[in-house]
């Protein structure tokens, strides 16, 4: 089973506990396109943080759950905090792509 816990009202999962969820959850990589092109977690959709935070309703539905990942977990934590305050159901993928030991999509 994976480790899912709440911290500061933000749901969190460790990046290396996400393999069994790939393809079953909405995974959003909020890094910039040039970072995303270097590889990401399989099935992750790239929506840069600035775009996502400027118009979250364009990309997210409040009734759905989304997993947010970045390189180290810092940007995703910040983004999740802001999105939770707006009523979105998001999970911070702690550790980020940089700590992921699974097979990355190139």
C-alpha distances in whole Angstrom, upper triangle without the diagonal:
4,7,9,12,16,19,22,21,19,16,14,11,12,13,11,8,10,11,9,10,14,16,15,15,19,18,21,23,25,27,31,32,33,30,28,30,29,25,22,19,19,20,21,24,26,28,30,29,33,33,30,31,34,34,30,31,32,29,27,27,26,24,22,18,19,17,19,20,23,23,22,21,24,25,22,22,26,26,23,25,28,26,25,28,29,27,24,21,19,16,17,15,16,18,19,20,22,19,17,17,16,19,21,23,27
4,6,10,13,16,19,18,16,13,10,7,8,10,9,5,7,9,8,9,12,15,14,14,16,16,19,20,22,24,27,28,30,26,25,27,26,23,20,16,18,18,18,21,24,25,26,25,29,29,26,27,31,31,27,29,30,26,24,24,24,22,20,16,16,14,16,16,19,20,19,17,20,22,19,18,22,22,19,21,24,23,21,25,26,24,22,18,16,13,13,12,12,14,15,17,19,16,14,15,15,18,19,21,25
4,6,10,12,16,16,14,10,8,6,7,10,10,7,9,12,12,12,15,18,16,15,18,17,19,20,22,23,27,29,30,26,25,28,27,24,21,18,20,20,20,23,24,25,26,25,28,29,26,26,30,30,26,28,30,26,24,24,23,22,20,16,16,14,16,16,18,19,18,16,18,20,17,16,20,20,17,19,22,21,20,23,25,23,21,17,15,12,12,11,11,13,15,17,19,16,15,16,16,20,21,23,26
4,7,10,13,12,10,7,6,5,8,11,12,9,10,13,13,12,15,18,16,14,16,15,17,19,20,22,26,28,29,26,25,28,27,24,21,18,20,20,19,21,23,23,24,23,26,27,23,24,27,27,23,25,27,24,21,21,20,19,17,13,13,12,14,15,18,19,18,15,17,19,15,14,18,18,15,16,19,18,16,20,21,19,17,14,12,9,10,10,10,13,15,17,19,17,16,18,18,21,22,24,27
4,7,10,9,8,6,5,7,9,13,14,12,13,17,17,16,18,21,19,17,18,17,19,20,21,23,27,29,31,27,26,30,29,27,23,21,23,23,21,23,24,24,25,23,26,27,24,23,27,27,24,25,27,25,22,22,20,20,18,15,15,13,15,16,18,20,18,15,17,18,15,13,16,17,14,14,18,17,15,18,20,18,17,14,12,9,10,11,11,14,16,19,21,19,19,21,21,24,24,27,30
4,7,6,5,4,6,9,12,15,17,15,16,20,20,18,20,23,21,18,19,18,19,20,21,23,27,29,31,28,27,30,30,28,24,22,25,24,22,24,24,24,24,22,24,25,22,21,25,25,22,23,26,23,21,21,18,19,18,14,15,14,14,16,18,20,18,15,16,17,14,12,14,15,12,12,15,15,12,14,17,16,15,12,11,9,10,12,12,15,17,20,22,20,21,23,24,27,26,28,31
4,5,5,6,7,10,12,15,18,17,18,21,22,20,23,25,23,20,21,19,20,20,20,22,26,28,30,27,26,30,30,28,25,23,26,25,23,25,25,24,23,21,23,25,22,20,24,25,22,24,26,24,22,22,20,21,20,17,16,15,15,16,18,19,17,13,14,15,13,10,12,14,11,10,14,14,12,14,17,16,16,14,12,10,10,12,11,14,16,20,21,20,21,23,25,28,27,29,31
4,5,8,10,14,16,18,21,20,21,24,25,23,25,27,25,22,22,21,21,21,20,23,26,29,31,28,28,31,31,30,26,25,28,27,25,26,25,24,23,20,22,24,21,19,22,23,21,23,25,24,21,22,19,21,20,17,17,16,16,17,19,21,18,15,14,15,14,10,11,13,10,8,12,13,10,11,15,15,15,14,13,12,11,14,14,17,18,22,23,22,23,26,28,30,29,31,33
4,7,9,13,16,19,21,20,20,24,24,21,24,25,23,20,20,19,19,21,20,23,26,29,31,28,28,31,31,30,26,25,27,26,24,24,25,23,23,20,22,23,20,18,22,22,19,20,23,22,19,19,16,17,17,15,15,15,15,17,19,22,20,16,16,16,14,11,12,13,10,8,11,11,8,9,13,12,12,11,10,10,11,14,14,18,19,23,24,23,24,27,28,30,29,30,33
4,6,10,13,15,18,17,17,20,21,18,20,22,20,17,17,16,16,17,17,19,23,25,27,25,24,28,28,26,22,21,23,22,20,21,21,20,20,17,19,21,17,16,20,20,17,19,21,19,16,17,15,16,15,12,12,11,11,13,16,18,16,13,13,13,11,8,10,10,7,6,10,10,7,10,12,11,11,9,8,7,7,11,11,15,16,19,21,20,20,24,24,26,25,27,29
4,7,10,13,15,14,13,17,17,15,17,19,17,14,14,14,15,16,17,20,23,25,27,24,23,27,27,24,21,19,21,20,18,20,20,20,20,18,21,22,18,18,22,21,18,20,22,19,16,17,15,15,14,10,10,9,10,13,15,18,16,13,14,15,11,10,12,12,9,10,13,12,9,13,15,13,11,9,7,5,6,9,10,14,15,18,20,19,18,21,22,24,23,25,28
4,7,9,12,11,11,15,15,14,16,18,17,14,14,13,14,15,16,18,22,24,25,22,21,25,24,22,18,17,19,19,17,19,19,19,20,18,21,22,19,19,23,23,19,22,23,20,18,19,18,18,16,12,11,9,10,11,13,15,13,10,12,13,10,9,12,12,9,11,14,14,12,15,17,16,14,12,9,5,5,6,6,10,11,15,16,15,15,18,18,21,20,22,25
4,6,8,7,7,11,12,11,13,16,15,13,14,12,14,14,16,18,22,23,25,21,20,23,23,20,17,14,16,17,15,18,19,20,20,19,22,23,20,21,25,25,21,23,25,21,19,20,19,19,17,13,12,9,10,10,13,14,13,10,13,15,11,11,15,15,12,14,17,16,15,19,20,19,17,14,11,7,6,5,6,9,10,13,15,13,12,15,15,18,18,20,23
4,5,5,7,10,12,12,13,17,16,15,16,13,15,15,16,17,21,23,24,20,19,22,21,18,15,13,16,17,15,18,19,20,21,20,23,24,22,22,26,26,23,26,27,23,22,23,23,23,20,16,14,11,11,10,12,13,11,9,13,15,12,12,16,16,14,17,20,19,18,22,23,22,20,17,14,10,8,6,5,6,8,11,12,9,9,11,12,16,16,18,21
4,5,6,8,11,11,11,14,15,13,14,11,13,12,14,15,19,20,21,17,16,19,17,14,11,9,12,14,12,16,16,18,18,18,22,23,20,22,25,25,23,25,26,22,21,23,23,23,20,16,14,10,10,8,10,10,10,9,13,14,12,13,16,16,15,18,20,19,19,23,24,23,20,18,14,11,9,5,6,6,6,7,9,7,6,9,9,12,12,15,17
4,6,7,10,11,11,15,16,15,16,14,16,15,18,18,22,22,23,19,18,20,19,16,13,10,13,15,14,18,19,21,22,22,25,26,24,25,29,29,26,28,29,25,24,26,26,26,22,19,17,13,14,12,13,13,12,12,16,18,15,16,20,20,19,21,24,23,23,26,28,27,24,21,17,14,13,9,9,8,9,9,11,8,6,7,7,11,12,15,18
4,6,7,8,10,14,13,13,15,13,16,16,19,20,24,24,25,22,20,23,21,18,15,12,14,15,15,18,20,22,23,23,26,27,24,26,29,29,26,28,28,25,23,24,24,24,20,17,15,12,14,13,15,16,15,14,18,19,16,17,20,20,18,21,24,22,22,25,27,25,22,19,16,13,12,9,10,11,11,12,14,11,9,10,10,13,14,17,20
4,6,5,6,10,10,10,12,10,13,13,16,18,21,22,23,20,18,20,20,16,13,9,11,11,12,15,17,19,20,21,24,24,22,23,27,26,23,25,25,22,20,21,22,21,18,14,13,10,11,11,14,15,15,14,17,18,15,16,20,19,17,20,22,21,20,24,25,23,20,17,14,11,11,8,10,11,11,11,14,12,9,11,9,12,12,14,18
4,5,5,9,10,11,13,11,14,15,18,20,23,23,24,21,18,20,19,15,13,9,9,11,12,16,18,20,22,23,27,26,24,26,29,29,26,27,27,23,22,24,24,23,20,17,15,12,14,13,16,17,17,17,20,21,18,20,23,22,20,24,26,24,24,28,28,27,23,20,17,15,15,12,14,14,13,12,15,13,10,10,7,9,11,13,16
4,6,8,8,10,13,13,16,17,21,22,25,25,27,24,21,23,23,19,16,12,11,12,14,17,20,22,24,25,29,28,25,28,31,30,27,28,28,24,22,23,24,22,19,16,15,13,16,16,19,20,20,19,23,23,20,21,25,24,22,25,27,25,24,28,28,26,23,20,18,15,16,14,16,17,16,16,19,17,13,13,11,13,14,16,19
4,6,5,6,9,9,13,15,18,20,23,23,25,22,20,22,22,18,15,11,11,10,11,14,17,19,22,22,26,25,22,24,27,26,23,24,24,20,19,19,20,19,15,12,12,10,13,13,17,19,19,18,21,21,18,19,22,21,19,22,24,21,21,25,25,23,19,16,14,12,14,12,15,16,15,15,18,17,14,15,12,14,14,15,19
4,5,6,8,8,11,13,16,18,21,20,22,20,17,19,19,15,12,8,7,7,8,12,15,17,20,21,24,23,21,23,26,25,22,23,23,19,18,19,21,20,16,14,12,10,13,13,16,17,19,18,21,21,17,20,22,21,19,23,24,22,22,26,26,24,20,18,15,14,15,12,15,16,14,13,17,16,13,14,11,11,11,12,15
4,6,8,8,12,14,17,19,22,21,23,21,18,19,20,17,13,10,8,6,9,11,15,17,20,21,25,23,21,24,26,25,22,22,22,18,17,18,20,19,15,13,12,12,14,15,18,20,21,20,24,23,19,22,24,22,21,24,25,22,23,27,26,24,20,18,16,15,17,15,18,19,17,16,20,20,16,17,14,14,14,13,16
4,7,9,13,15,19,21,24,23,26,24,20,22,23,20,16,13,11,9,11,13,17,18,21,22,25,24,21,24,26,24,21,21,21,18,16,17,18,16,12,11,11,11,14,15,19,21,22,21,24,23,20,21,24,22,20,23,24,21,21,25,24,22,18,16,15,14,16,15,18,20,18,18,22,21,18,19,16,17,17,16,20
4,6,10,13,16,18,21,21,24,22,19,21,22,19,15,12,11,9,9,11,14,16,18,19,22,21,18,20,23,21,18,18,18,15,13,14,15,13,10,8,7,7,11,12,16,19,20,18,21,20,16,18,20,18,16,19,20,17,18,21,21,18,15,12,11,10,13,12,16,18,16,16,20,20,17,19,17,17,17,16,20
4,7,10,13,16,18,18,21,19,16,19,20,17,14,12,11,8,7,8,11,12,15,16,19,17,14,17,19,17,14,15,15,11,10,11,13,12,9,7,5,6,9,11,14,17,19,17,19,18,14,17,18,15,14,18,18,15,16,19,18,17,13,11,10,10,12,12,16,18,15,16,19,20,17,20,18,18,16,16,19
4,7,10,12,15,15,18,16,13,16,17,14,10,9,9,7,5,6,9,10,13,13,17,16,13,16,19,17,15,16,16,12,11,13,15,15,12,9,6,5,6,7,11,14,15,14,16,15,12,14,16,14,13,17,17,15,16,19,19,18,14,12,10,9,10,9,13,14,12,12,16,16,14,17,15,15,13,13,16
4,6,9,12,12,15,13,11,14,15,13,10,9,11,9,5,5,6,7,9,10,13,12,10,13,15,15,12,14,14,10,10,13,15,16,13,11,7,6,5,6,9,12,14,12,14,12,10,13,14,11,11,15,15,13,15,18,17,17,13,13,10,10,10,10,13,14,11,11,15,16,15,18,17,17,14,13,15
4,6,9,9,12,10,7,11,12,10,7,8,10,10,6,6,5,6,7,8,12,12,10,13,16,16,14,17,16,12,13,17,18,20,16,14,10,9,6,5,6,9,11,11,12,10,9,12,13,11,12,16,16,15,17,20,19,20,16,16,12,12,11,10,12,13,9,9,12,14,13,16,15,15,12,12,13
4,7,9,11,10,8,12,13,13,10,12,14,13,9,8,6,5,4,5,8,9,8,10,13,13,12,15,15,12,13,17,18,20,17,15,12,10,7,6,5,9,11,10,11,8,7,11,11,9,11,14,14,13,16,18,17,18,15,16,13,13,11,11,13,14,10,11,13,15,15,19,19,19,16,15,16
4,6,8,6,6,10,11,11,10,12,15,15,11,10,7,7,5,6,9,11,11,12,15,16,15,19,18,15,17,20,22,24,21,19,15,13,10,8,5,7,10,10,11,8,9,13,13,11,14,16,16,16,19,21,21,22,19,19,16,16,14,13,14,13,10,10,11,14,15,18,18,18,15,14,14
4,6,5,6,9,10,12,11,14,17,16,13,12,8,8,5,8,9,10,11,13,15,16,16,19,18,16,18,22,24,26,23,22,18,17,13,12,9,10,13,14,14,11,12,16,15,14,17,19,18,18,22,23,23,24,22,22,19,19,17,17,18,17,14,13,14,17,18,21,21,20,16,16,15
4,5,5,6,9,10,11,14,15,15,12,11,7,8,7,10,12,12,13,16,17,17,18,20,18,16,19,23,25,27,24,23,19,18,15,13,11,12,16,17,17,15,15,19,19,17,19,22,21,21,24,26,25,26,23,24,21,21,19,18,20,19,15,14,15,19,18,21,21,19,15,14,12
4,6,5,7,10,11,15,17,17,15,14,10,12,10,13,14,15,16,19,20,21,21,24,22,20,23,26,28,30,28,26,22,20,18,15,12,12,16,17,18,16,17,20,20,19,22,24,24,24,27,29,28,30,27,27,24,23,21,20,21,19,16,14,14,18,18,21,20,19,15,14,12
4,5,5,7,9,12,15,16,13,13,10,12,10,12,14,15,16,18,20,21,21,24,22,20,22,25,27,29,26,24,20,18,15,12,9,8,12,14,15,13,14,18,18,17,19,22,22,22,25,27,27,28,25,25,22,21,18,17,17,16,12,10,11,14,15,17,17,16,13,12,11
4,5,6,6,9,11,12,9,9,7,10,9,12,14,15,15,18,19,20,19,22,20,18,19,23,25,27,23,21,18,16,13,11,9,9,13,14,16,14,14,18,18,17,19,22,22,21,24,26,26,27,23,23,20,19,17,15,17,16,12,9,11,14,14,16,16,14,11,9,9
4,5,8,11,12,13,12,11,9,12,12,15,17,17,18,21,22,23,22,25,23,20,22,26,28,30,26,25,21,19,17,14,13,12,16,18,19,18,18,21,22,21,23,26,26,25,28,30,29,30,27,26,23,23,21,19,20,19,15,12,13,17,16,17,17,15,11,9,7
4,7,11,12,15,13,14,12,15,14,17,19,20,20,23,25,25,25,27,26,23,25,28,30,31,28,26,22,20,18,14,12,11,14,17,19,17,18,21,22,21,23,26,27,26,29,31,31,32,28,28,24,23,21,18,19,17,14,10,11,14,13,15,15,13,9,9,6
4,7,9,11,10,12,11,14,14,17,20,20,20,22,25,25,24,26,25,22,23,26,28,29,25,23,20,17,15,12,11,10,14,16,18,17,17,20,22,21,22,25,26,25,27,30,30,30,26,25,22,21,19,16,17,15,12,8,10,12,11,12,11,9,6,5,4
4,6,8,7,9,9,12,13,15,18,18,18,20,23,23,21,24,22,19,20,23,25,25,22,20,16,13,12,9,9,9,12,13,16,15,14,17,19,18,19,22,23,22,24,27,27,27,23,22,19,17,15,13,14,13,10,6,9,11,9,11,10,9,5,5,7
4,6,6,9,10,14,15,17,20,20,18,21,24,24,21,24,23,19,19,22,23,24,20,17,14,11,11,9,10,11,13,14,17,16,14,17,20,18,18,22,23,21,23,26,26,26,22,20,17,15,14,11,13,12,9,7,10,11,8,10,8,7,5,6,9
4,6,9,11,15,17,19,22,21,20,23,25,25,22,24,23,19,19,22,24,24,20,18,15,13,13,12,13,14,17,17,20,19,17,20,23,21,20,24,25,23,25,28,28,27,23,21,18,17,17,14,16,16,13,11,14,14,11,12,9,8,6,5,9
4,6,10,13,16,18,21,19,18,21,23,22,20,21,20,16,16,18,21,20,17,15,12,11,12,12,14,16,18,18,21,19,17,20,22,20,19,23,24,21,23,26,25,24,21,19,17,16,16,14,17,18,15,13,16,17,14,16,13,11,10,8,11
4,6,9,12,14,17,16,14,17,20,19,17,19,17,14,14,17,19,19,16,14,11,9,9,9,10,13,15,15,17,16,13,17,19,16,16,20,20,18,20,23,22,22,18,17,14,14,14,12,15,15,12,11,14,15,13,15,13,13,10,9,11
4,6,10,12,15,13,12,15,17,16,14,16,14,11,12,15,18,19,15,14,11,10,10,10,11,14,17,16,18,16,14,17,18,15,16,20,19,17,20,22,21,21,17,17,14,15,15,14,17,18,14,13,16,18,16,19,17,16,13,11,13
4,6,9,12,10,10,13,15,15,14,16,14,11,13,16,19,20,17,16,13,12,10,10,10,12,16,15,17,14,13,16,17,14,15,19,18,17,20,22,21,21,18,18,15,16,15,14,17,17,14,13,16,18,17,19,18,17,14,12,13
4,6,8,7,6,10,11,11,10,13,11,8,11,14,17,19,16,16,12,12,10,10,10,13,16,15,16,13,12,15,15,12,14,17,16,14,17,19,18,19,16,16,14,15,15,15,18,18,15,15,17,20,19,22,21,21,17,16,16
4,6,5,6,9,10,11,11,14,13,11,13,17,19,21,19,18,14,14,11,10,9,12,15,14,14,10,11,14,13,11,13,16,15,14,17,19,18,20,17,18,15,16,15,15,17,18,14,14,16,19,19,23,22,22,18,17,17
4,5,5,6,8,10,10,13,13,11,13,16,17,20,18,17,14,13,10,10,9,12,14,12,11,8,8,11,10,7,10,13,11,11,15,16,15,17,15,16,14,15,13,14,16,17,14,15,17,19,19,23,23,23,20,20,20
4,6,5,6,9,10,13,13,12,14,18,19,22,21,20,17,17,13,14,12,15,17,16,14,10,12,14,12,9,13,14,12,12,16,17,15,18,16,18,16,18,16,18,19,20,17,18,20,23,23,27,27,27,24,23,23
4,6,5,6,8,11,9,9,12,15,17,20,19,18,16,16,14,15,14,17,19,18,17,13,13,16,14,11,14,16,13,13,16,17,15,18,16,18,16,18,17,19,21,22,19,19,22,24,24,28,27,27,24,22,22
4,6,6,5,8,8,7,9,12,14,17,15,15,12,13,11,12,13,16,18,16,15,12,11,14,12,9,11,13,11,9,13,14,12,14,12,14,12,15,14,16,18,20,17,18,21,23,23,26,26,26,23,22,22
4,6,5,9,10,10,10,13,14,17,17,16,14,15,12,14,14,17,18,16,15,11,11,13,10,7,10,11,8,8,11,12,10,13,11,14,13,15,15,17,19,20,18,20,22,24,24,28,28,28,25,25,25
4,6,9,9,10,12,15,16,19,19,19,17,18,16,17,17,20,21,20,18,14,15,16,14,11,13,14,11,11,14,14,12,15,14,17,16,19,18,21,22,24,22,23,25,27,27,31,31,31,28,27,27
4,6,6,7,9,12,13,16,16,17,15,17,15,18,18,21,23,21,20,17,16,18,16,12,14,15,12,11,14,14,11,13,12,15,15,18,19,21,23,25,23,24,26,28,28,32,31,31,28,27,27
4,5,5,6,8,10,13,13,13,12,14,13,15,16,20,21,19,19,15,14,15,14,10,11,13,10,8,11,12,9,10,9,12,12,15,16,18,21,23,21,22,25,26,26,29,29,29,26,25,26
4,5,5,6,8,11,12,13,13,16,15,18,20,23,25,22,22,19,17,19,17,14,14,16,13,10,13,13,10,10,9,12,13,17,18,21,23,26,24,25,28,29,28,32,31,31,28,27,28
4,6,8,11,14,13,15,14,16,16,18,20,23,25,23,23,19,18,20,19,15,16,18,15,13,16,17,13,14,12,15,15,18,20,21,24,26,24,24,27,29,28,31,30,30,27,25,26
4,7,10,12,11,12,10,13,12,15,17,20,22,20,21,17,15,18,17,13,14,17,15,12,14,16,13,14,11,13,12,15,17,18,21,23,20,21,24,26,25,28,26,26,23,22,23
4,6,9,8,9,8,11,11,15,17,21,22,20,20,17,15,17,16,13,12,15,13,10,12,14,11,11,8,9,10,13,15,17,20,23,20,21,25,26,24,28,26,26,24,23,25
4,5,6,8,9,13,14,17,20,24,25,22,23,20,18,19,19,15,14,16,15,11,12,14,11,10,7,8,10,14,17,19,22,25,23,24,28,28,27,30,28,29,27,26,28
4,6,8,10,13,14,18,21,25,25,22,23,20,17,18,18,15,13,14,13,10,10,12,9,6,5,6,9,13,16,18,21,25,23,25,28,29,27,30,29,30,28,28,30
4,7,10,14,16,19,23,26,27,24,25,23,20,20,21,18,15,17,17,13,12,14,12,9,8,7,10,13,17,19,22,26,24,26,29,29,28,31,29,30,29,28,31
4,7,10,13,16,20,23,24,21,23,21,17,18,19,16,14,16,16,13,12,15,14,11,8,6,8,11,14,16,20,23,21,23,26,26,24,27,25,26,25,24,27
4,7,10,13,17,20,21,18,20,18,14,15,17,14,12,14,15,11,11,14,14,11,8,5,6,7,11,13,16,19,18,19,23,23,21,24,22,23,22,22,25
4,6,10,13,17,18,15,17,15,11,13,15,12,10,13,14,11,11,15,14,12,9,6,5,6,9,10,14,16,15,16,20,20,18,21,20,21,19,19,22
4,7,10,14,14,12,14,13,9,11,13,11,9,13,14,12,12,16,16,15,11,9,6,5,6,6,10,13,11,13,16,16,14,17,17,18,16,17,19
4,7,11,11,9,11,9,6,8,10,8,7,11,12,10,12,15,15,15,12,10,7,6,5,6,9,11,9,11,14,14,14,17,17,18,16,16,19
4,7,8,7,9,8,5,9,11,10,10,13,14,13,15,18,18,19,15,14,10,9,7,5,7,8,6,7,10,11,11,14,14,15,13,14,16
4,6,6,7,6,6,9,10,10,11,14,15,15,17,19,20,21,18,17,13,12,9,8,9,8,5,6,8,10,11,15,15,16,13,14,15
4,6,8,8,8,11,13,13,14,17,18,18,20,23,23,24,21,21,17,15,12,10,9,7,5,5,5,8,9,13,14,15,13,14,15
4,6,8,8,10,12,13,14,16,18,18,20,22,23,24,22,21,17,15,11,9,7,5,4,7,6,7,10,13,15,17,15,17,18
4,6,5,6,9,10,10,12,14,15,16,18,20,21,18,17,13,11,7,6,5,5,5,8,9,9,11,15,16,18,16,18,20
4,5,5,6,9,10,11,13,14,16,17,19,20,18,18,15,13,9,10,8,8,8,11,11,12,15,18,20,22,20,21,22
4,5,5,6,8,10,11,12,14,16,17,18,16,17,13,13,9,10,10,11,9,12,13,14,16,20,21,22,19,20,21
4,5,5,6,8,10,10,12,14,15,16,14,13,10,9,6,7,8,10,8,11,13,14,14,18,19,20,18,19,21
4,6,5,6,9,10,10,13,14,15,14,13,10,9,6,8,8,10,10,13,15,15,16,20,21,23,21,22,24
4,5,5,6,9,10,11,13,15,14,14,12,11,9,11,11,13,13,16,17,18,19,23,24,26,24,24,26
4,5,5,6,9,10,11,13,11,12,9,10,8,11,12,14,13,16,17,19,19,23,24,25,22,23,24
4,5,5,6,8,10,10,9,9,6,7,6,10,11,14,13,16,18,19,19,23,23,25,23,23,25
4,6,5,6,9,10,10,10,9,10,9,12,13,16,16,19,21,21,22,26,26,28,26,27,29
4,6,5,7,9,9,11,10,12,12,15,16,19,18,21,22,23,24,28,28,30,27,28,29
4,5,5,7,5,8,7,10,11,14,16,19,18,20,23,23,24,27,27,28,26,26,28
4,5,5,5,6,7,9,11,14,16,19,19,22,24,24,24,28,28,29,28,28,30
4,5,7,10,11,13,14,18,19,22,22,25,27,27,27,31,31,33,31,31,33
4,6,9,11,14,15,19,21,24,23,25,28,28,28,32,32,33,31,31,33
4,7,9,13,15,18,20,24,23,25,28,28,28,31,31,32,31,30,33
4,6,10,12,15,18,21,20,22,25,25,25,28,28,29,27,27,29
4,7,10,13,16,19,19,21,24,24,23,26,25,27,25,25,28
4,7,10,12,16,15,17,20,20,19,22,22,23,22,22,25
4,6,9,13,12,15,17,17,16,19,19,21,20,21,23
4,6,9,9,12,14,14,14,17,18,20,18,20,22
4,7,6,9,11,11,10,13,14,16,15,17,19
4,5,9,10,9,10,13,14,17,16,19,21
4,7,7,5,7,11,13,15,14,17,19
4,5,6,7,10,12,14,12,14,16
4,5,5,9,9,11,8,11,12
4,6,9,11,12,10,13,14
4,6,9,12,11,14,16
4,6,8,8,11,14
4,7,8,12,14
4,6,10,12
4,7,9
4,6
4
